[in-house]
Amino acid sequence: MNRGDLFTAKGEYDKALENYNLAINIFNKINEAVGIIEAEINFGNIYIKQNKFSDAEKNLNDALERAKQNGSKNEIKNCYSSLADLGVAKKDYLMAYSNYKLFSSEKDSMENDENTKKATRAEMNYAFDKKTAKEKAQQEKIDLQHQA
């Protein structure tokens, strides 16, 4: 957990924003896109808590655009979640619902990707184990022939 997160948890939003701003400056210097995106999401989430809805929406949409350009699925998912929270805070339930659906879709997609990776890994392990067992059996057969 970074300092901005600690200040946010304590409700010290101005100090949190100051720390997230410092983080963004560092992330910009080292060209760390995911860090920038996460900081923008954090800005948006604080602005929601402060009822600064237009600032929140700007930061979250900027983060979403940057996350899409970067292909950062987890951050895209987090943007949609925060935009859904913003919709609820603004009492814009259509916005909340549509962003929640996008969040849910991204979450499901990420889980499906992980399940596909696990299945592929299991298939590869099975094929490797099968090949290894076959090679071992062949070697044992050769060893028996040499002993006879």
JOZI-V486708 format. One record per helix or strand of 2 or more residues. SS is the DSSP state (A for helix, B for strand). FROM is the first residue (numbers start at 0). TO is the last residue. If there is no record, write none. Layout:
ss:SS from:FROM to:TO
ss:SS from:FROM to:TO
This chain:
ss:A from:2 to:8
ss:A from:12 to:28
ss:A from:32 to:48
ss:A from:52 to:69
ss:A from:72 to:89
ss:A from:92 to:146
